[in-house]
């Protein structure tokens, strides 16, 4: 089974997280550069964190979405409100 395609905003967030993690993981010395964690593991972690962030954001936004998106309000509906018996 193929991996799911990531939405651009998830990929962008993962890239931002990755850059921050790499910045903290890299040690630059006069003799060279070292990184205690593999870049691949940091990339995987970045996508997992971005997915979790996106899931929470989607859940919070869902609370504010219309509850009945298929409802169509027509002119005849409004006209029926003002009819007197």
N, C-alpha and C positions, 0 to 999 in steps of 0.2 A: 504494500500500500504506500502510495506517495505521501510525502509530507505535505501538510496544508500550506497553501500560499498565504503569506502574511500581508495584511493590509499595510499600505505605505506608512500610515502613522504609527503602527506597531514597529515596523522596521526602523523608522526614524528614531523612535524612542529607544529601541534596543541599541542602535548605533550610538546614541548619546550616552546611555548607561555604560556601554562597552568602553567608550573613550574615557569616562570617569574611572572605571575599574582598572583599566590599563595604566592610567596616570598614577593611581595609588599603588599598583603592583610593581612598577618599574623602579629599579634602584640604579642610579647613574653614579658611577665612581670614576676616579681618574684612570683606572685601569680597564674600564669597560661598562657594559650595561648588562644587568641581570634582571630576571623576572622569576619570582618564586612559583607562579601559577602559569599553567599553559594558556596560551592565547585562545585555543579552541574551547577550553573549559570556561574561560571568561565570556566568550561569545555565546555559548550555550546558556550560561547563567543570565546574560543580558536579555536574551529572548524570553526566558522563563519569567524574569522580573517584568518585562514589558507586557507579556501576556497577562500576568496577574494584575498589573496596573490597569490594563485595558478592560479586563473583566469587571473590575470594581467600578471603573468609570461608566461602563455600559449599564451596569445594574443601577447606579445612582441616576443616570440619565433616564432610564426606563420609568422611573417614578414620575417623571414630568412629561411623558409622552401621552398623546390622546388615548383614552381608554377604549373608544369605539371608532377606530379610524375609517371604517367602512360606511359610517353614517353620512347620508347626503340630505341636506336641508333644502327643500324645494320651496318655490313660491307658494304652491298650494298648501304646504304645511303652515306657513306663516299666515296665510289667509284664513285657515281653519281656526286659528287661535282667536281671531277677532269676531267670529260669527256669534251673533246673539240668538238665543232660542226664540 
